[in-house]
Amino acid sequence: MWDDAMRETFARQGYVVVPDVLDQQQLDELNDVYDQHLIERVAMRPRLGTDEKIRFSIRRRETYETTDRHGNTYEGRRFWSKAYRDLIDNETMLPILEEVLGDSAWGHAPAHMPESLCSQIRLDHDNIHYKPGRKPSDGPDKGRSGLHGRPDSWHVTCVYELKTVGPGDGGFGCVVGTHKPANEQKLLDMDGEWRTNFVDTEWTSQLPNWDQDVPVHRVEARAGDCILFTEKLKHDTIPWAGSGERRTLFYKYVPFGMHHGDVAYDTNDPELTERQKQILEFSPCWFNEPRKDRDYSANPALTELHPEARVESDPSVLMPGMSPPHIRLTDETRARLMNGGGG
Ligand SMILES: O=C(O)CCC(=O)C(=O)O
């Protein structure tokens, strides 16, 4: 399935649709749990005082805390059943993820990551997007915040569609090729507010001066397909216009030792397999440092640098046109590494 043609498409576009990743039984199981959450949500709506038009979000509905063997606190479980757990190490997507996150030529893993760690990828967080089917009388759907993603990002996302996304429906959209800095520059050079005015829909329009060297794709997919995209790519949510529901799951992975959102999962869950636990567990040491807006003081292990940490990733290993991952470090760490030969 993951052959040179798909690799080439992914390298050129920054995303690729991997067809038929989930079979009908998996889809049924995933949709059953989804249905259950929707029913509970609808039952809650009158109590919450919301009305029909409010954007429907299931995220963060169910959270609870547990603590792992290192004393790290985990929160959140959201949609959880065997079918959801099995997505953590989906047999089609996992080898692909290990390659694009483990081989530094793709620009996600730092070039100085030792070979032995290359296959130890981590699920950093997951998201769930839902949209009810739309009628012509419904008001505008606003989509999201605007195009985001940067060529020096290091995470990769599996987008599982639980319902088919057809032509013009909306959902995942991206600017093809902008995971490469030379193409991103074409956006940066464009006059006008390109982040929000990137696509023609019933409610939005593309800038008239859009550079057609960097076309926008409204990505279609069948239920069971997985859209694999690199977060280097400029992407966003296109307003939903489909008459059917949008049911999409996002599983976001990082290379070993690279902090990103660090949502944290309960790795004590007895229902997880050993492999799933490994994929959910935090790395024991790091090649970058956490975001400044998080407090890691209670979890010093989450800030311990790997002995091979460097201030930047060697770009000579990259495929043509790609960017290395940005190695986020504090000024103090940077100075220390430079003085110690980690420059
Ligand atoms: O709705 C979508 O498919 C886009 C999601 C997105 O922007 C993201 O995952 O960062």
The ligand as an ORCA input file, in Angstrom:
! r2SCAN-3c Opt
* xyz 0 1
  O     -10.778     20.225     10.157
  C      -9.745     19.836      9.626
  O      -9.704     18.815      8.938
  C      -8.453     20.597      9.859
  C      -7.925     20.279     11.204
  C      -6.780     21.114     11.606
  O      -6.663     22.261     11.239
  C      -5.763     20.555     12.472
  O      -5.861     19.371     12.809
  O      -4.805     21.268     12.824
*
